[in-house]
Amino acid sequence: MSGLSENDNGNGGFPKHLNVISFLGSGSYGAVYMCEDTRSGQRVAVKHVKRAPSQGKVVLREIRFLARLRHENLLHLLDLPAVPSKSFRDVFLVLPCMPTDLDRVIHSKSQRLSDRDARVIVSQILRACDHLHAAGVAHRDLKPANVLLSHDMKVKVADFGLARCGLVFNAEVDKRDQSPSRGRRDESPSRGNRVQSPSRGRGGGHLTEHVVTREYRAPEVMLMPKRYTSAIDIWSIGCILGEILLRKVMFEGKDPIALICRMAEILGTPTKSDLGWLPHDSDAYRFVKLACPLVQGVSLATLLSGKPSASIDLVRGLLRWHPGQRLTAAQAQRHEYLIGLLPEKPPTPPEPFDWSFDDYQPTSENVRERLYMECASYHPEILKPDRVSAGQPKRQRHMAALPAMISPRVISTLRGVLGVKKAATRASLAAASAL
C-alpha cells in the first residue's frame, strides 16, 4: 500500500509514488497536476482536492461518477490513493493524462480543425452523452474546456461535479414570481435560484439555474429552472459544434436576459409552439414574448457561411427552443453529417446509475466517512484493524504492533526502555485491544 502523509513530505503532500511534473490548471475545488507514477512509469493527471470533507457533496459525486461510468469517451478514475487515516483532509484523484482540451484547440492561433476533425470530435461527444443519458445521468456542464483531447483526436468528456440523475421534464411549475430583473449579476428571468426536484433518492436532489457555463446554457435552465431534462446537454453540444465551425462562441451575453435575447437574434423569436414547454401564464413566458426582438433571426446558413450544409442542419437540430424537439444524442449520431462515423457494433446499454448514495446530510463527518469508504474500494487494506497512520512516529508504531496478550505491566516497562510517553502507551493499548 502506498500511503500518503498530509505533512510536508517533500512532494507537496502527494502520495510518494506520484512525482509532480507540472501544474495543469485549477477548478472550483481542486488543482490538477501532471505527475509521473513511479510504479508504472506512466504520466497521469492528479486532481488534488484540499479539505475534501468540507466541500459538501460535490467531491463524492464526482468520484462516484468517475469510478462507475465506464465508456471510452468518458474520463474515468484510475486510482484513489490511500488516505493516511480516518481523519484525513485531502484526497487525490488519479486520472488519465490528456494533452489538451477542445477550448484550447478551437481558439488556438496555430491549430485549425478540419471538417473531418469537427465530425470526429462531435460524434465522440455525442457517444459519451448517449451513454450518460442511457444511464439516467445528465452532465449539466458540457463545454469545450470539459472535452479533453489526445493528439489523435480521441475524446474524453470530463468534470462530473455538476452531473445529476433522474431529471424528468415536468411543465407543471408553481406560480412563483419569475419576472426578470437587471439589478443582480447573473440574474435569471426566473427569480428562484435553487429549487427542489420532484424526485429524491435515485433522483437528482436539487435543480438549479446555476449549472452549465452561461454561453452553453439552454433557455429552459434560465426560464424555468424548476424543471429541465438531460436535453440541456444536447443544447450545449449544439453550442460546441457551432463554436467549432465559427471558431468563436455562438451565444454571448453579459447576463441570462441578454443571452436569451441573443438566442432570439440568431435563431429567431420563438413561436408559441417553440415555447410549448413553458406555461403560458408564467412571467417567464411573457418575458420572452415581450423582451425578445421580433425578428426572424440571422440565418444559420449566413452565420455559418461556407460550412457544409449538413453541419448547419445538425446545429439547427440540436439548438431547438423546445427541449422535446431537439435531436437526442442517439438521433444526432445518425444525422447525415455524422452517420459515416457510427461504430460498427451498437453500444451495450449501461445499467441505470444508482443515485441512492446521495441521500444524506453533507456534514463534514458524513462526507469524510463516505470518501473513506470510496478510497477503501480501491485500497481495502486501509480497513484492516491493525492499520496505523503513515504519519505516526516510529516508536508509537512499534508499540501499536505489540500483541494484545502482553500485559500492561510489561508494556509499562517497555515504555520506560523505549522512552515512549504515557499517552502513546494508552493509544497502543487501545490499538492492541481492538485486534
C-alpha positions in Angstrom: 0.0 0.0 0.0 1.3 3.5 -0.8 0.1 5.7 2.0 0.4 9.4 2.0 1.2 11.9 4.6 -0.7 15.2 5.0 2.5 16.7 6.4 5.1 18.1 4.1 6.9 15.0 2.6 8.9 17.0 0.0 6.4 16.3 -2.7 3.7 18.8 -1.7 1.8 16.2 0.3 1.3 14.0 -2.8 1.4 10.2 -2.5 5.1 9.1 -2.6 4.7 7.2 -5.9 3.4 10.3 -7.7 6.1 12.8 -8.7 4.7 16.2 -9.7 5.9 17.3 -13.2 3.8 20.4 -13.9 0.7 22.3 -12.9 -2.1 21.9 -15.4 -4.9 24.0 -14.1 -7.4 24.6 -11.3 -11.2 24.4 -10.8 -13.7 25.4 -8.1 -12.5 22.8 -5.6 -9.2 21.3 -6.9 -6.0 21.8 -8.7 -4.8 19.4 -11.4 -1.2 18.4 -11.9 0.7 16.2 -14.4 2.5 13.5 -12.4 4.7 10.5 -13.1 3.5 7.3 -11.4 6.9 5.8 -10.5 5.3 2.3 -10.1 4.3 2.2 -13.7 6.4 4.9 -15.4 3.2 6.4 -16.9 2.2 10.0 -16.8 -1.1 10.7 -15.1 -3.3 13.7 -14.2 -3.8 14.1 -10.5 -6.6 16.3 -9.0 -5.6 17.5 -5.6 -8.7 18.3 -3.5 -7.9 20.1 -0.3 -10.1 19.8 2.7 -12.3 17.4 0.8 -14.7 16.6 3.6 -15.6 20.3 3.9 -16.5 20.6 0.2 -20.0 19.2 0.5 -21.3 16.5 -1.8 -19.6 17.6 -5.0 -16.3 15.7 -4.5 -18.0 12.4 -3.6 -20.4 12.8 -6.5 -17.6 13.3 -9.0 -15.7 10.3 -7.6 -18.8 8.1 -7.9 -19.4 9.1 -11.5 -15.7 8.8 -12.5 -15.4 5.4 -10.8 -18.6 3.8 -12.1 -19.4 5.3 -15.5 -17.2 3.3 -18.0 -17.1 4.4 -21.6 -14.2 5.0 -24.0 -15.3 8.7 -24.3 -15.7 9.4 -20.6 -12.9 10.2 -18.3 -12.5 7.6 -15.6 -10.8 7.2 -12.2 -7.6 5.2 -12.3 -6.9 5.3 -8.6 -8.0 7.0 -5.3 -4.7 6.7 -3.3 -5.0 5.5 0.3 -5.6 8.3 2.8 -3.3 8.3 5.9 -6.1 7.9 8.4 -9.8 8.3 9.0 -9.2 11.9 10.0 -7.7 12.8 6.5 -8.2 16.2 5.0 -7.1 16.0 1.3 -7.8 13.4 -1.4 -6.1 12.8 -4.7 -7.9 11.7 -7.8 -5.6 9.9 -10.3 -6.9 10.2 -13.9 -5.7 9.6 -17.5 -3.5 12.4 -18.7 -4.8 14.1 -21.8 -2.6 16.6 -23.5 -5.2 19.3 -24.3 -8.8 20.3 -24.4 -11.2 21.4 -27.1 -11.3 25.0 -25.9 -7.6 25.4 -26.4 -7.7 23.8 -29.8 -10.7 25.9 -31.1 -9.1 29.2 -30.1 -5.5 28.2 -31.0 -3.8 30.5 -33.5 -1.5 27.8 -34.7 -4.0 24.9 -35.0 -7.1 24.7 -37.1 -9.7 22.0 -37.1 -10.7 20.5 -40.4 -14.3 19.5 -41.2 -13.2 15.9 -40.7 -11.8 16.8 -37.2 -15.1 18.5 -36.3 -17.2 15.5 -37.2 -14.8 13.1 -35.4 -14.9 15.2 -32.2 -18.6 15.9 -32.1 -19.5 12.3 -32.8 -17.5 11.2 -29.8 -19.1 13.8 -27.6 -22.5 12.5 -28.7 -21.4 8.9 -27.9 -20.4 9.9 -24.4 -23.6 11.9 -24.0 -25.7 9.0 -25.3 -24.1 6.7 -22.7 -24.7 9.2 -19.9 -28.3 9.7 -20.8 -28.9 5.9 -21.2 -27.7 5.6 -17.6 -30.1 8.3 -16.5 -27.3 10.9 -16.0 -27.2 14.5 -17.2 -23.8 16.1 -17.3 -25.0 19.7 -16.9 -21.7 21.3 -17.7 -20.7 20.4 -21.3 -18.4 23.0 -22.8 -15.2 22.8 -24.9 -13.0 23.1 -21.7 -14.5 19.9 -20.4 -13.9 18.0 -23.6 -10.3 16.5 -23.3 -8.4 15.6 -26.4 -5.5 13.3 -27.3 -3.1 14.1 -30.1 -5.1 11.8 -32.4 -8.4 13.4 -31.6 -9.6 10.8 -29.1 -12.2 12.5 -26.8 -12.9 12.1 -23.1 -15.6 14.1 -21.5 -14.6 15.3 -18.1 -15.8 17.2 -15.0 -18.8 15.4 -13.4 -19.1 17.7 -10.4 -22.5 19.1 -11.6 -23.8 15.8 -13.0 -27.2 14.6 -11.8 -29.6 11.7 -12.2 -33.3 11.4 -12.7 -34.0 14.7 -14.5 -37.6 14.3 -15.8 -39.3 17.2 -17.6 -42.5 18.5 -16.0 -44.2 21.6 -17.3 -46.3 21.9 -14.1 -44.4 24.6 -12.3 -45.7 26.6 -9.4 -46.6 30.3 -9.8 -43.7 31.8 -8.1 -42.5 35.2 -9.3 -40.4 34.6 -12.4 -40.2 38.2 -13.7 -36.8 39.4 -14.9 -34.6 41.8 -13.1 -31.5 43.5 -14.3 -30.4 44.6 -10.9 -28.4 41.5 -9.9 -25.5 39.8 -11.5 -26.2 36.7 -13.5 -29.9 37.1 -12.8 -32.4 34.8 -14.5 -35.8 35.6 -15.9 -36.9 33.2 -13.1 -36.1 34.5 -9.7 -35.9 31.2 -7.9 -32.2 30.4 -7.6 -32.4 27.0 -6.0 -35.3 24.6 -6.1 -36.1 21.0 -5.3 -36.6 18.5 -8.0 -39.7 16.3 -7.9 -37.7 13.2 -7.1 -35.3 12.2 -4.4 -33.3 9.1 -3.7 -32.4 7.8 -7.2 -33.4 11.2 -8.5 -31.4 14.4 -8.9 -31.7 16.1 -5.5 -31.9 19.8 -6.3 -32.2 21.5 -9.7 -30.8 25.0 -10.1 -30.2 27.5 -12.8 -26.6 27.8 -11.8 -25.4 24.9 -14.0 -23.6 25.0 -17.3 -21.3 27.8 -18.2 -23.5 30.7 -19.3 -22.6 30.6 -23.0 -23.7 26.9 -23.3 -26.8 27.2 -21.1 -30.1 26.1 -22.6 -33.0 28.5 -22.5 -35.1 26.3 -20.1 -32.4 26.4 -17.5 -32.8 30.2 -17.3 -36.5 30.5 -18.0 -37.8 27.6 -15.9 -35.0 26.3 -13.6 -37.5 24.2 -11.6 -37.9 21.7 -14.4 -35.4 20.6 -17.1 -34.1 17.4 -18.6 -31.0 15.9 -20.0 -31.9 17.8 -23.2 -29.9 20.7 -21.7 -26.8 18.6 -22.7 -28.0 18.5 -26.3 -28.2 22.3 -26.4 -24.7 22.5 -25.1 -23.4 20.2 -27.8 -25.1 22.3 -30.4 -23.2 25.3 -29.0 -20.0 23.4 -29.1 -20.4 22.4 -32.7 -21.3 25.9 -33.6 -18.2 27.2 -31.9 -16.0 24.7 -33.7 -17.4 25.8 -37.0 -17.3 29.6 -36.2 -14.1 29.5 -34.1 -15.9 31.7 -31.6 -18.7 31.4 -29.1 -22.2 31.3 -30.6 -24.2 32.9 -27.8 -22.7 35.7 -25.7 -24.4 38.0 -23.2 -23.5 39.8 -20.1 -26.3 38.1 -18.2 -29.0 35.5 -18.9 -31.5 38.1 -20.0 -29.1 39.4 -22.7 -28.3 35.8 -23.6 -32.0 34.9 -24.2 -32.3 38.0 -26.5 -29.1 36.9 -28.3 -30.6 33.5 -28.9 -33.6 35.1 -30.4 -31.5 37.3 -32.7 -29.7 34.2 -34.1 -32.4 31.5 -34.0 -35.4 33.8 -34.5 -38.1 34.8 -31.9 -39.6 31.6 -30.6 -43.1 30.8 -31.7 -46.0 29.7 -29.5 -45.2 26.1 -30.5 -41.5 26.6 -29.6 -42.5 27.6 -26.1 -45.0 24.8 -25.6 -42.9 23.6 -22.7 -43.2 26.9 -20.8 -46.5 27.7 -19.0 -48.2 30.5 -21.0 -49.4 32.2 -17.8 -45.9 32.5 -16.4 -43.9 35.6 -16.1 -41.0 33.8 -18.0 -43.3 33.2 -21.0 -44.4 36.9 -21.0 -40.8 38.0 -20.7 -39.8 36.0 -23.8 -42.7 37.3 -25.9 -42.2 41.0 -24.8 -38.5 41.3 -24.4 -37.1 39.2 -27.3 -36.7 41.0 -30.6 -39.4 40.2 -33.1 -37.0 39.0 -35.8 -36.6 36.0 -38.0 -33.1 35.7 -36.8 -29.7 35.6 -38.6 -29.9 32.7 -41.0 -27.7 29.9 -39.7 -26.6 29.4 -43.3 -25.4 33.1 -43.3 -23.8 32.8 -39.9 -22.0 29.6 -40.9 -21.4 30.7 -44.5 -19.0 28.3 -46.3 -19.7 25.4 -43.9 -21.2 22.1 -45.1 -25.0 22.3 -45.3 -25.2 19.1 -43.3 -23.3 20.6 -40.4 -25.6 23.6 -40.4 -28.7 21.4 -40.4 -27.3 19.4 -37.4 -26.7 22.6 -35.4 -30.3 23.6 -36.1 -31.5 20.2 -34.9 -29.5 20.5 -31.7 -30.5 24.1 -30.9 -34.3 23.9 -30.8 -36.1 26.2 -28.3 -38.3 23.3 -27.4 -36.3 20.7 -25.4 -38.6 17.9 -26.7 -37.9 18.9 -30.3 -34.1 18.6 -30.1 -32.4 15.6 -31.5 -31.4 13.1 -28.9 -27.7 12.0 -28.7 -28.6 8.8 -30.5 -30.5 10.5 -33.2 -27.8 13.1 -33.8 -25.2 10.3 -34.4 -27.4 9.1 -37.3 -27.6 12.6 -38.8 -26.2 12.8 -42.3 -23.3 14.9 -41.1 -22.1 12.1 -38.7 -23.6 8.9 -39.9 -20.4 7.8 -41.6 -18.7 7.6 -38.1 -21.2 5.3 -36.5 -19.5 2.4 -34.7 -19.8 -1.0 -36.4 -21.4 -2.5 -33.4 -24.2 -0.8 -31.4 -23.1 0.1 -27.9 -24.1 -2.1 -25.0 -26.7 -0.1 -22.9 -25.4 0.8 -19.5 -27.1 -0.1 -16.2 -29.1 2.8 -14.6 -26.9 4.8 -12.4 -27.7 4.3 -8.7 -28.1 7.8 -7.1 -29.3 6.5 -3.7 -25.8 7.1 -2.2 -26.5 10.8 -2.3 -29.4 10.8 0.2 -27.5 12.0 3.3 -26.8 15.2 5.2 -23.5 16.6 3.9 -21.8 17.3 7.2 -18.0 17.1 7.2 -18.1 13.8 9.2 -20.7 12.2 6.9 -18.7 13.3 3.8 -15.4 12.1 5.3 -16.9 8.7 6.2 -18.2 8.2 2.6 -15.0 9.4 1.0 -13.0 7.0 3.2 -15.1 4.0 2.0 -14.7 5.1 -1.6 -11.0 5.1 -1.0 -11.3 1.6 0.6 -12.9 0.3 -2.6 -9.5 0.9 -4.3 -7.4 0.1 -1.2 -9.2 -2.3 1.0 -6.1 -2.6 3.2 -7.0 0.6 4.9 -9.9 -1.2 6.6 -7.6 -3.6 8.4 -7.9 -3.1 12.2 -4.1 -3.0 12.7 -3.5 -0.2 10.2 -1.6 2.7 11.6 -1.4 6.2 10.2 1.6 6.8 8.0 2.4 9.9 10.0 2.6 8.2 13.3 6.0 8.3 15.0 8.1 5.1 14.5 8.2 4.3 18.2 4.5 4.6 18.5 4.1 2.2 15.6 6.2 -0.3 17.4 4.1 -0.1 20.4 0.9 -0.4 18.4 2.2 -3.6 16.9 2.5 -5.3 20.2 0.1 -8.2 20.6 -2.9 -7.8 22.9 -1.6 -10.7 25.1 1.2 -8.6 26.6 0.2 -7.3 30.0 0.0 -3.6 30.8 2.9 -4.1 33.3 5.2 -5.4 30.6 4.2 -2.6 28.3 4.8 -0.1 31.0 8.3 -1.5 31.4 8.9 -1.3 27.6 7.6 2.3 27.7 10.5 3.2 30.1 13.0 1.4 27.9 11.9 2.9 24.7 11.2 6.3 26.2 7.6 6.4 24.8 5.3 8.8 26.6 2.3 7.6 28.6 -0.2 9.0 26.1 1.4 7.0 23.4 1.2 3.8 25.5 -2.5 4.4 26.1 -3.0 4.7 22.4 -1.0 1.5 21.9 -3.2 -0.4 24.4 -6.3 0.8 22.7 -5.0 -0.3 19.3 -4.0 -3.7 20.7 -7.4 -4.3 22.4 -9.1 -3.6 19.1 -7.3 -6.5 17.4 
